């Protein structure tokens, strides 16, 4: 029996695959579909203090071959009060016992502190409100004139110091777990600097979600000779399959550098059970799905869970702990094994295609025979 369950920051997930904050998470109607799927939990849209409509349209784009997507949405959302309202949570979760999580992305540090205070007050005033975690987005440019918080390490240090000092994180049992959404890094020293800051606050930070979109991507409309995105001069965040390899590298390096008490959630370019398997192999305890959920809808969680289950059965794994973080070093033996497996798959695929073609030919032969009989009957053909 294959078990896909896991925990992040001590929060149990029925499946290691769940949604990323962003697409199809803005309303209880949309989130209820996630709750009803095989997703291990439900993560709400990144919230701001007040509701906002976001950037002008068009603000999203999908490559024709499905390899990449761009978005410059400008965080359209219903405001934090909506996402922590008992009515919203009840409409979202229904009779599901999965964890409900909130994401916040204030325009400044004070906004984030205010929203964390609002969440704390809501829980204290109504103990029936069940918010398992809050994911703090450090991957957006929240302070005008300064870079993304996750790239400004001095600012990041200040944010984490003030956030982790809040009363809601004090005591033996905090009101909710704190996760942090990080931008992608590309140089080892940046990984080390970011991890060092996060490790200083390991008593409060329970997981790190890596990565957010890769910023400042640009797609051009060949025919109109202009950007495909209207806002910000066409510059937008890159997501989808094109970012998977950067995401895998970030997950691997974060897992190596972070204290073992801080879990890693892999995000970026996951479109299949195979992608999820690779994320977990690189050290992720769970995997978030964003762009594929955006394109395919919540049925993607059912499909990916089935695919991951099949992969684990094929490889003889019964739980994700059997292979989590166990990426092997490159070796000649491994390369030979890969070549052999690929050749066997190619041969198997060829046999399957030939079998299918043979079946099609047989079906055609039967159809032609039926047509011949019908024609003979219609025109009174007699065999001599």
C-alpha positions, 0 to 999 in steps of 0.5 A: 500500500502506497502512502502519500501523506506527509507533514509540513511544520507538523501539519498533517497533509493527506497527500504531499501534493497541494495547491500553491497560493495564486491561481484559482484560490481567490474565493471560497467557491474556487477553493472548495473545489481544491478541498474536494480534490486529492490536494493534501490541503488548501492554501488561500490567495495571497492577501493584502490588508484591503481587497484590490483588483490588481493590474490591468488586463491582459496580465497573464499569458500561456505559451502555445506549447505549454512550456511557460506562463507569465503573470503580472496580476498585481495580487488581486484578492478579497482582502485578509478579512475575507480569508479568515472569515469563518463563513469563507473557511466553512464554505471552502472546507465543507466537511473536509478535515484537511488543513486550511492555510492563509497567505499574506503579502503586505505592501510593507512590513507594517501591513504584514504585522497588521495582518498577522495581528488580525489573524491572531485576533480572529482565532482568539475571538473565535476558537472554532476558526481553524487556520493551520498555517500562515505563509508569509510571502517574501518573494514580492516587492513589498516596499516601494523603491526597494527590491524583493524582500528575499533579495534584500538580506538586510530588509529580510533580517528586519522583517523576520526579526519583527514578525517572529517577535509577535505574541502569536508565536510565543509560548509552547503552542503558537496559534498557527504555524509560520511558513515563508515563500521565497524567491528563486536564487541563482548564486550559492552565496545568496542561498547561504545568506538567505538560509542563515537568516531563516535559521536564526528564526528556526524556533518560529519558521516551520517551513520554506516554500521555494520558489516563487515565479522568476521575475522580470520575464518578457514575452513579445507578441510577434505580430503586434511587435509589443509585449503580451502583458500590458502592465509594468511594460510587459515584465512579469513573473515566469512560471510553468515547466520552464522554471522546474529545473531552477526550482529543483536546484533551489529545493536541493540547496535550501534542504542542504542549508536549512536547519533540519527543523525547517521543512522545505516545500517544493514549488515551480513547474510541477505538472506531473507525478514525476515532477513531484517525485523529483522535488521530493527526491531533492528534499521537499517534504511536500509539493505545491502546484500553481500554474498546472492548477491554473491551466488544468483545474483541481483535477490535476491533483487527482491525476498527479497523486495517481501518477506519483502512486504508480511511480512509487509502486514501480520503484518499490516505495511505500511512503515518501520518506523512503526516497525523500532527500535521497538524490544520488551522486552522479555515477557511471553505474547510474548513467548505465542504468538510465540508458538501459531503462530508457532503451527498455521504455523505448522498446516497450513504447514501440511494441505498444504502438505496433499493437495499437496499430494492429488492433486498428487494422483489425477493427478496420478489416471488420468494419470493411467486412460489415460494409461489404455485407451491407452493400451486398444485401442492399444491391442484391449482390450474389456470390458466384 
